[in-house]
């Protein structure tokens, strides 16, 4: 701050009054210009500052100011300090006649006495993509990869091992795991390694943010000769694909168990729906589709796919997520698959 | 549409016939409800959403049950094994049969199991909303779908009005716990509304709302339809839209739901209640 003031001005820390602890004010500085013009800046320091935090921050600052003698208040200004202050927060602060200072070069300092108005424009994008800003959503690739890696595996997993299995960076993995731990979906040891995963709850949480037709690009098409014909043709299909939803349920069920619903809709991940539609002889249709060609949002859908009877199926966890968010009676099919997994993996009971 | 029945449905029918056979003299107390009953009214729908699941939902009228044979003994000797919850039994291929007693007739005490004198507390489950099924039902002849199985039983199948009430009550219970809401419940309601004309459906609903056993849940179901069903963006239409997903035009599904609900409610409101007749 000294660097933006004239060299002959002084700036000094003011000891806080006794009542000022818990006031939200972290420091008070007095600026003295020539001819004894003196003013004060009240500073609040925040780790992160988001628009929704502002009313509370400003309220506590005002409460502090209301206790000051009128004369002092007339010579005072406010500054909020944070590692980064976004354009939106700056806009809101400006409307409240409050200054800011961040380490990305943004500064506004205004004082009625001595009269100061300094406005310096720095970065408009956060230069510190906040590794410690808590993640709130499981939308997106990295979260999907971690969630899938947790559900496909079982038991103890080190953080690095998990990150490498999932194909994401250790930092990203750590942010996702923090969210999962906060929501009690995984248990961790003091070193951060995963000791247990509540897979049923984790699945329920993931599908709040993931949806088979929302997250991916799904194209409904018609197999005029029925879905069995498509299954037949897929055995010789050269392209990459993984069958999901009801077809996967049927593949994973032991022969002595009947699926809770017949296969009415054949859903499969393909790299390119247009090519797959052509190569498999499927027709575009407005209604009556019985095949769903899905271009995946990420290759994770193919992760841990298994081959059965010369056909490839997504991992059970991917099939469950797709069933839970897909059309029709698929929630009941998902429940059947979860029940089946729980017989060999108790983490699916929780 | 499907010409041959999927294996799952052949097995489902077989298990349903198995349970009817096992119930023997208790068959008079049985009313088929749930998705299989809906399917008997609506048939195959014109979209790739399985019209029913394999599990059979059966409502029991406790006053029509005999003292012998004991339900549990009869089911066990026919090869059914009890599931984790009261009232759930598993037959061939692990297909589930759920025996349920309407809440109003389930006796007092116990949270999930229906209190059935002689037959015990775990053989059937207490279920809210099934009361109308014991009032609104019709005999239906059920045959095996496998040509080598010659069994045929005549059983009572819940009517469209009773099934609509049961679904509405189920959705209402789940509205409070949104992650338990099942889109297919909305779709089943739409299929039921499409299966019959508004007037006869309204007459059946009115008859149920005048029946001492069914009145409570029926008036509640009508209120649910009024509150959540009459608008394309209402809870019920939105559930049906979610159930068809990308397989059908969401606007058509939502609008159909709202229009059909409105028609039934208008016809219902035009009918005098027995109380004021």
Interface residues (C-beta under 8 A of the other chain):
Chain A: X204 X213 X218 X220 X246 X256 X257 X258 X259 X260 X261 X262 X263 X264 X265 X286 X287 X288 X289 X290 X292 X326 X327 X328 X329 X331 X332
Chain B: X6 X7 X8 X9 X11 X12 X35 X46 X47 X48 X49 X50 X52 X53 X54 X55 X93 X94 X95 X179 X182 X183 X184 X187 X242 X243 X244 X245 X246 X247 X248 X249
